[in-house]
Amino acid sequence: MESTSPYEIGHGRRLLGSLVALGVGAVALVLLYPGGLGKAGPVEVTGGASVAVYRAVNGVVAEGPSGTGALLDLGADGLLVALGGLLAWVGWGAVRRRSAWGIAGVVLVGVGTGVAYAVSEALKLVVDEERPCRAVRGVASVADCPGVGDWSFPSNHATLAAGLAIGLAVLRPRLAAVALPLGSVVAVARVAAGVHYPHDMLAGAALGAAVVTAAVWSAAPPVARVVAVLLERRGRSTG
């Protein structure tokens, strides 16, 4: 069982890093925020760079074969499952090695991703941004447009994908070459399907990455100590 870890060094730097991560995420959300506070109805974004990119991407996708929308939806969900499976695999390896730090990291990535998802859902209710597949005229969404009241900003898919991908990259840097592209494809697929603006995806990614990074950096040492005690007790009981 591991007794030391690089995370035990530099408590101040870890805390500072966590605050910086949350600050960067908050700034990104503010810069990408389309408005909506204090307005009675939903916010419709119909112009700007994000809409231009949305139109260009969907113009290309619309020329593809029928069934592209269903494939994009299935692919995005499938890649999220794949990222979750990678995290479970890393966690299983940590359990087999009796690594308190490894188990703590996996738990915190999972919890951080869940918290980021909850924040994303709360922001949707505050911002009330209409889906581009209803707001942007002259663009045909290749996937079914979510129902009225299922708001667009930020993207839950991007929040989950970024949280899992960044978490995996932090826990196992070698997995970054796999996890980060998978997370990026999830985000791109949602824009290509026509159900999100690019700024929705960027906001969700910033949210997921910031919360998970802060959770791992700030809480890994105390959680690892608790896990170490539990592993030691389990070892004595099974011995």
VOBA-1610 file (N, C-alpha, C; in pm, whole numbers, padded with zeros to 5 digits, always signed):
BEGIN
Met+00084-00119+00000Met+00000+00000+00000Met+00089+00124+00000Glu+00052+00226-00079Glu+00136+00343-00091Glu+00129+00428+00036Ser+00242+00482+00079Ser+00244+00566+00197Ser+00272+00712+00164Thr+00330+00737+00049Thr+00360+00875+00011Thr+00314+00899-00131Ser+00304+01026-00165Ser+00264+01065-00300Ser+00309+01207-00325Pro+00334+01241-00451Pro+00367+01380-00482Pro+00260+01477-00438Tyr+00132+01430-00425Tyr+00026+01519-00382Tyr+00046+01568-00239Glu+00127+01495-00160Glu+00151+01535-00022Glu+00244+01656-00014Ile+00308+01691-00120Ile+00404+01802-00122Ile+00336+01929-00171Gly+00359+02037-00100Gly+00310+02166-00147Gly+00161+02185-00132His+00111+02183-00007His-00033+02202+00016His-00078+02337-00041Gly+00002+02440-00018Gly-00035+02572-00069Gly-00044+02577-00220Arg+00048+02510-00286Arg+00046+02510-00433Arg-00073+02432-00486Arg-00109+02325-00417Arg-00226+02248-00460Arg-00352+02332-00446Leu-00364+02400-00332Leu-00481+02484-00311Leu-00486+02598-00412Leu-00371+02659-00438Leu-00366+02766-00537Leu-00404+02715-00675Gly-00353+02598-00710Gly-00387+02539-00840Gly-00536+02513-00853Ser-00598+02468-00744Ser-00742+02443-00746Ser-00820+02572-00767Leu-00778+02677-00696Leu-00846+02806-00711Leu-00828+02864-00850Val-00708+02847-00906Val-00683+02895-01042Val-00772+02821-01141Ala-00783+02689-01125Ala-00866+02609-01216Ala-01011+02655-01210Leu-01063+02675-01089Leu-01202+02721-01076Leu-01217+02863-01131Gly-01117+02947-01109Gly-01124+03083-01161Gly-01125+03087-01312Val-01040+03006-01375Val-01036+03001-01521Val-01169+02949-01575Gly-01224+02847-01509Gly-01353+02794-01553Gly-01463+02897-01540Ala-01463+02972-01429Ala-01566+03074-01409Ala-01554+03186-01513Val-01432+03228-01542Val-01412+03333-01642Val-01460+03285-01780Ala-01430+03160-01813Ala-01475+03106-01941Ala-01627+03106-01950Leu-01694+03066-01842Leu-01841+03065-01842Leu-01897+03205-01860Val-01836+03302-01793Val-01884+03440-01805Val-01865+03491-01947Leu-01750+03464-02006Leu-01722+03512-02142Leu-01814+03446-02245Leu-01852+03321-02220Leu-01935+03248-02316Leu-02084+03263-02288Tyr-02118+03320-02175Tyr-02257+03335-02133Tyr-02338+03417-02234Pro-02451+03362-02283Pro-02527+03433-02387Pro-02631+03530-02333Gly-02643+03545-02203Gly-02747+03630-02144Gly-02864+03545-02099Gly-02960+03607-02034Gly-03078+03534-01990Gly-03126+03573-01852Leu-03037+03623-01765Leu-03079+03665-01633Leu-03174+03782-01641Gly-03288+03769-01572Gly-03384+03878-01569Gly-03477+03885-01688Lys-03461+03796-01783Lys-03547+03796-01901Lys-03659+03694-01883Ala-03778+03732-01926Ala-03894+03645-01905Ala-03893+03523-01995Gly-03849+03538-02117Gly-03854+03428-02212Gly-03717+03368-02237Pro-03712+03264-02319Pro-03584+03201-02352Pro-03494+03292-02436Val-03365+03271-02425Val-03267+03347-02502Val-03243+03276-02634Glu-03253+03348-02744Glu-03226+03292-02875Glu-03100+03357-02933Val-03000+03277-02957Val-02876+03326-03016Val-02886+03303-03167Thr-02887+03411-03243Thr-02907+03399-03388Thr-02795+03462-03470Gly-02696+03518-03405Gly-02585+03578-03477Gly-02455+03564-03401Gly-02344+03598-03468Gly-02215+03590-03404Gly-02132+03474-03454Ala-02011+03465-03401Ala-01915+03364-03446Ala-01964+03223-03419Ser-02027+03201-03302Ser-02073+03067-03268Ser-02179+03018-03366Val-02270+03107-03404Val-02374+03071-03500Val-02313+03045-03638Ala-02213+03125-03674Ala-02148+03105-03803Ala-02083+02968-03812Val-02014+02929-03705Val-01951+02796-03703Val-02058+02688-03705Tyr-02165+02710-03629Tyr-02275+02614-03625Tyr-02334+02592-03764Arg-02357+02701-03836Arg-02412+02690-03971Arg-02316+02615-04064Ala-02187+02647-04054Ala-02089+02583-04142Ala-02081+02434-04117Val-02075+02395-03988Val-02065+02253-03955Val-02188+02177-04000Asn-02305+02234-03972Asn-02428+02163-04007Asn-02454+02164-04157Gly-02400+02264-04227Gly-02412+02262-04372Gly-02338+02144-04432Val-02224+02111-04375Val-02146+01996-04422Val-02215+01865-04383Val-02260+01857-04258Val-02320+01733-04208Val-02451+01702-04279Ala-02527+01806-04312Ala-02657+01786-04377Ala-02644+01718-04512Glu-02527+01728-04575Glu-02506+01664-04704Glu-02470+01517-04691Gly-02457+01469-04569Gly-02421+01330-04547Gly-02540+01237-04566Pro-02517+01108-04548Pro-02624+01009-04567Pro-02730+01019-04458Ser-02847+00964-04486Ser-02954+00960-04386Ser-02910+00872-04268Gly-02957+00905-04152Gly-02916+00831-04033Gly-02794+00889-03965Thr-02740+00998-04022Thr-02622+01059-03962Thr-02651+01111-03822Gly-02771+01171-03804Gly-02808+01225-03674Gly-02812+01119-03566Ala-02875+01007-03597Ala-02883+00897-03500Ala-02743+00844-03469Leu-02659+00837-03570Leu-02523+00789-03551Leu-02443+00884-03461Leu-02461+01015-03481Leu-02392+01113-03398Leu-02439+01105-03253Asp-02570+01092-03233Asp-02624+01079-03097Asp-02569+00954-03029Leu-02574+00842-03100Leu-02526+00717-03044Leu-02376+00723-03017Gly-02302+00785-03110Gly-02158+00794-03093Gly-02120+00877-02972Ala-02187+00991-02951Ala-02156+01076-02836Ala-02183+01003-02706Asp-02299+00936-02697Asp-02332+00861-02576Asp-02235+00744-02556Gly-02201+00677-02666Gly-02109+00564-02657Gly-01971+00603-02611Leu-01923+00719-02656Leu-01791+00765-02614Leu-01790+00806-02468Leu-01902+00860-02419Leu-01912+00888-02276Leu-01903+00760-02194Val-01970+00657-02242Val-01961+00527-02175Val-01817+00474-02178Ala-01749+00494-02291Ala-01611+00449-02304Ala-01521+00522-02204Leu-01541+00653-02188Leu-01462+00729-02092Leu-01491+00682-01950Gly-01618+00655-01921Gly-01652+00601-01790Gly-01590+00464-01768Gly-01585+00383-01874Gly-01521+00252-01864Gly-01372+00263-01838Leu-01307+00360-01902Leu-01165+00382-01877Leu-01140+00421-01731Leu-01227+00506-01676Leu-01212+00545-01536Leu-01232+00425-01445Ala-01331+00341-01476Ala-01352+00220-01396Ala-01231+00127-01404Trp-01171+00117-01522Trp-01053+00032-01539Trp-00936+00084-01455Val-00917+00216-01455Val-00812+00277-01373Val-00841+00251-01225Gly-00967+00263-01187Gly-01004+00237-01048Gly-00981+00094-01008Trp-01014+00000-01095Trp-00992-00141-01065Trp-00843-00171-01048Gly-00762-00111-01132Gly-00618-00128-01119Gly-00567-00074-00986Ala-00621+00040-00942Ala-00580+00097-00814Ala-00621+00007-00698Val-00739-00051-00709Val-00785-00143-00603Val-00696-00266-00597Arg-00662-00320-00711Arg-00576-00439-00713Arg-00438-00410-00656Arg-00386-00289-00679Arg-00256-00251-00625Arg-00265-00202-00481Arg-00388-00190-00431Arg-00411-00134-00297Arg-00350+00006-00288Ser-00372+00085-00391Ser-00318+00220-00399Ser-00420+00319-00343Ala-00392+00372-00225Ala-00484+00468-00165Ala-00497+00592-00251Trp-00385+00638-00305Trp-00388+00758-00389Trp-00462+00733-00519Gly-00442+00616-00577Gly-00512+00586-00702Gly-00662+00577-00682Ile-00705+00510-00575Ile-00848+00499-00546Ile-00908+00635-00517Ala-00838+00715-00437Ala-00887+00849-00405Ala-00904+00933-00531Gly-00808+00924-00622Gly-00815+01001-00745Gly-00936+00963-00829Val-00960+00834-00842Val-01074+00788-00922Val-01206+00833-00859Val-01215+00819-00727Val-01336+00863-00657Val-01360+01012-00679Leu-01255+01091-00668Leu-01269+01236-00682Leu-01304+01276-00825Val-01249+01205-00923Val-01287+01234-01062Val-01436+01205-01082Gly-01482+01094-01028Gly-01623+01061-01040Gly-01712+01162-00969Val-01676+01197-00846Val-01755+01295-00770Val-01749+01432-00837Gly-01629+01473-00879Gly-01615+01602-00945Gly-01697+01611-01072Thr-01699+01504-01150Thr-01779+01502-01273Thr-01927+01513-01241Gly-01970+01444-01135Gly-02110+01452-01093Gly-02148+01591-01047Val-02059+01656-00972Val-02086+01792-00926Val-02093+01888-01045Ala-01999+01873-01139Ala-02000+01958-01257Ala-02129+01941-01336Tyr-02178+01819-01347Tyr-02304+01793-01416Tyr-02420+01863-01346Ala-02421+01858-01213Ala-02528+01924-01137Ala-02524+02075-01158Val-02403+02132-01159Val-02389+02276-01184Val-02436+02310-01325Ser-02404+02224-01421Ser-02447+02246-01559Ser-02600+02248-01568Glu-02665+02156-01500Glu-02812+02153-01500Glu-02869+02279-01437Ala-02806+02326-01329Ala-02853+02448-01264Ala-02837+02569-01355Leu-02723+02577-01424Leu-02700+02689-01515Leu-02801+02690-01629Lys-02840+02573-01677Lys-02940+02568-01784Lys-03069+02638-01741Leu-03109+02616-01616Leu-03233+02675-01567Leu-03221+02825-01548Val-03099+02874-01528Val-03076+03018-01510Val-03068+03090-01644Val-02997+03029-01739Val-02970+03096-01866Val-03088+03085-01963Asp-03154+02970-01967Asp-03268+02949-02057Asp-03234+02976-02203Glu-03124+02923-02250Glu-03087+02942-02390Glu-03157+02838-02478Glu-03229+02886-02579Glu-03299+02796-02670Glu-03199+02716-02752Arg-03238+02594-02785Arg-03153+02511-02870Arg-03139+02573-03009Pro-03019+02561-03068Pro-03000+02620-03201Pro-03088+02557-03307Cys-03126+02432-03286Cys-03212+02367-03385Cys-03352+02429-03390Arg-03387+02514-03293Arg-03511+02591-03300Arg-03486+02739-03325Ala-03372+02789-03276Ala-03348+02934-03283Ala-03288+02979-03416Val-03203+02898-03476Val-03132+02938-03598Val-03214+02900-03720Arg-03254+02995-03796Arg-03338+02970-03914Arg-03254+02924-04033Gly-03313+02840-04113Gly-03249+02796-04235Gly-03145+02688-04218Val-03141+02626-04099Val-03047+02516-04075Val-03127+02394-04033Ala-03106+02285-04102Ala-03178+02162-04072Ala-03093+02075-03979Ser-03143+02050-03859Ser-03073+01963-03765Ser-03083+01818-03812Val-02971+01746-03811Val-02974+01608-03856Val-03021+01514-03746Ala-03025+01560-03622Ala-03075+01479-03511Ala-03205+01540-03460Asp-03281+01463-03385Asp-03405+01514-03327Asp-03373+01626-03229Cys-03443+01736-03242Cys-03421+01850-03154Cys-03484+01820-03017Pro-03410+01838-02908Pro-03468+01815-02775Pro-03592+01899-02753Gly-03678+01855-02662Gly-03804+01922-02639Gly-03791+02062-02584Val-03898+02140-02596Val-03901+02276-02543Val-03878+02272-02393Gly-03790+02358-02345Gly-03757+02359-02203Gly-03633+02280-02170Asp-03582+02205-02266Asp-03454+02135-02251Asp-03348+02231-02305Trp-03294+02317-02218Trp-03211+02428-02260Trp-03073+02384-02306Ser-03003+02477-02370Ser-02883+02442-02445Ser-02751+02475-02375Phe-02748+02582-02292Phe-02623+02630-02233Phe-02616+02599-02084Pro-02505+02535-02040Pro-02398+02472-02119Pro-02436+02329-02157Ser-02350+02265-02231Ser-02377+02128-02275Ser-02342+02028-02167Asn-02440+01946-02129Asn-02414+01840-02032Asn-02315+01737-02086His-02329+01705-02214His-02238+01607-02273His-02093+01654-02265Ala-02071+01782-02299Ala-01935+01835-02294Ala-01884+01842-02151Thr-01972+01875-02057Thr-01933+01879-01915Thr-01886+01743-01868Leu-01964+01640-01898Leu-01927+01504-01857Leu-01801+01457-01929Ala-01794+01483-02059Ala-01680+01436-02137Ala-01550+01500-02090Ala-01554+01632-02068Ala-01433+01702-02024Ala-01393+01661-01883Gly-01492+01646-01795Gly-01460+01603-01659Gly-01391+01469-01656Leu-01445+01373-01730Leu-01385+01239-01733Leu-01250+01240-01804Ala-01242+01310-01917Ala-01118+01310-01995Ala-01004+01379-01920Ile-01032+01496-01863Ile-00928+01567-01787Ile-00890+01488-01663Gly-00988+01429-01599Gly-00960+01348-01481Gly-00869+01231-01513Leu-00897+01163-01622Leu-00812+01051-01663Leu-00671+01098-01696Ala-00661+01215-01761Ala-00530+01267-01797Ala-00449+01304-01673Val-00517+01352-01569Val-00448+01386-01444Val-00403+01260-01371Leu-00492+01161-01366Leu-00459+01038-01295Leu-00355+00954-01367Arg-00372+00943-01498Arg-00282+00863-01582Arg-00243+00945-01704Pro-00137+01024-01695Pro-00099+01111-01807Pro-00087+01038-01941Arg-00048+00911-01938Arg-00036+00837-02064Arg-00172+00819-02132Leu-00280+00822-02054Leu-00413+00805-02112Leu-00464+00933-02178Ala-00392+01043-02159Ala-00437+01170-02219Ala-00448+01159-02370Ala-00358+01083-02432Ala-00359+01069-02578Ala-00485+01000-02627Val-00553+00926-02539Val-00678+00860-02575Val-00798+00937-02522Ala-00791+00976-02395Ala-00907+01037-02329Ala-00942+01174-02386Leu-00843+01258-02408Leu-00872+01393-02454Leu-00933+01396-02595Pro-00881+01318-02692Pro-00949+01313-02822Pro-01091+01259-02813Leu-01113+01157-02729Leu-01249+01104-02714Leu-01343+01210-02661Gly-01298+01285-02559Gly-01382+01391-02505Gly-01410+01499-02608Ser-01312+01532-02689Ser-01330+01633-02794Ser-01431+01588-02898Val-01426+01461-02934Val-01519+01409-03034Val-01662+01416-02983Val-01683+01390-02854Val-01817+01401-02796Val-01871+01542-02817Ala-01789+01643-02788Ala-01832+01782-02803Ala-01863+01816-02949Val-01774+01778-03038Val-01794+01808-03180Val-01919+01738-03233Ala-01943+01616-03187Ala-02059+01540-03234Ala-02190+01610-03199Arg-02196+01675-03083Arg-02319+01742-03042Arg-02346+01866-03128Val-02240+01935-03167Val-02256+02048-03258Val-02296+01998-03396Ala-02227+01893-03441Ala-02257+01838-03574Ala-02399+01785-03582Ala-02451+01734-03471Ala-02588+01683-03471Ala-02690+01796-03476Gly-02645+01919-03449Gly-02733+02034-03458Gly-02804+02071-03330Val-02768+02010-03218Val-02842+02033-03093Val-02770+02128-02998His-02649+02172-03033His-02574+02265-02949His-02495+02364-03034Tyr-02478+02484-02980Tyr-02385+02579-03037Tyr-02243+02542-02995Pro-02142+02587-03067Pro-02004+02567-03022Pro-01976+02628-02884His-02037+02745-02855His-02010+02805-02724His-02071+02723-02610Asp-02177+02649-02637Asp-02231+02557-02535Asp-02128+02451-02498Met-02062+02398-02601Met-01965+02292-02581Met-01842+02344-02506Leu-01796+02462-02546Leu-01679+02520-02479Leu-01710+02549-02332Ala-01829+02599-02304Ala-01867+02628-02166Ala-01876+02500-02084Gly-01938+02397-02140Gly-01947+02270-02068Gly-01810+02210-02042Ala-01723+02217-02142Ala-01588+02164-02127Ala-01511+02239-02019Ala-01523+02372-02018Ala-01455+02453-01916Ala-01506+02419-01777Leu-01636+02401-01765Leu-01696+02368-01636Leu-01648+02232-01586Gly-01658+02130-01671Gly-01618+01995-01629Gly-01471+01988-01594Ala-01386+02048-01678Ala-01242+02044-01654Ala-01205+02116-01525Ala-01266+02233-01501Ala-01231+02313-01383Ala-01270+02243-01254Val-01392+02190-01249Val-01440+02128-01126Val-01361+02001-01093Val-01337+01918-01193Val-01264+01793-01168Val-01120+01821-01128Thr-01055+01913-01198Thr-00916+01947-01164Thr-00907+01999-01021Ala-00999+02089-00984Ala-00998+02143-00848Ala-01025+02035-00745Ala-01117+01944-00775Ala-01149+01838-00680Ala-01030+01747-00655Val-00962+01706-00761Val-00848+01616-00745Val-00733+01684-00673Trp-00701+01806-00713Trp-00588+01874-00652Trp-00612+01912-00507Ser-00733+01951-00473Ser-00759+02001-00337Ser-00790+01890-00238Ala-00859+01786-00283Ala-00910+01686-00189Ala-00838+01552-00192Ala-00743+01532-00283Ala-00677+01401-00291Ala-00606+01360-00161Pro-00528+01447-00097Pro-00458+01404+00024Pro-00550+01355+00137Pro-00652+01434+00179Pro-00737+01383+00286Pro-00816+01258+00249Val-00864+01253+00124Val-00938+01134+00081Val-00846+01013+00077Ala-00723+01032+00030Ala-00627+00922+00025Ala-00595+00870+00165Arg-00588+00959+00262Arg-00561+00916+00399Arg-00676+00831+00453Val-00798+00871+00422Val-00914+00791+00465Val-00912+00655+00397Val-00883+00653+00267Val-00878+00526+00193Val-00768+00436+00249Ala-00653+00495+00284Ala-00542+00417+00339Ala-00582+00349+00469Val-00655+00421+00553Val-00702+00363+00679Val-00797+00246+00652Leu-00889+00266+00557Leu-00984+00160+00524Leu-00913+00038+00467Leu-00814+00060+00381Leu-00739-00053+00325Leu-00662-00127+00433Glu-00607-00052+00527Glu-00532-00115+00635Glu-00624-00198+00723Arg-00740-00145+00754Arg-00836-00221+00835Arg-00884-00345+00761Arg-00908-00330+00632Arg-00954-00446+00553Arg-00843-00551+00548Gly-00717-00506+00536Gly-00606-00600+00534Gly-00595-00678+00664Arg-00616-00609+00777Arg-00609-00678+00906Arg-00723-00777+00921Ser-00843-00736+00874Ser-00960-00825+00890Ser-00950-00948+00803Thr-00896-00932+00679Thr-00883-01048+00592Thr-00762-01133+00629Gly-00663-01068+00695Gly-00543-01144+00734Gly-00567-01234+00853
//
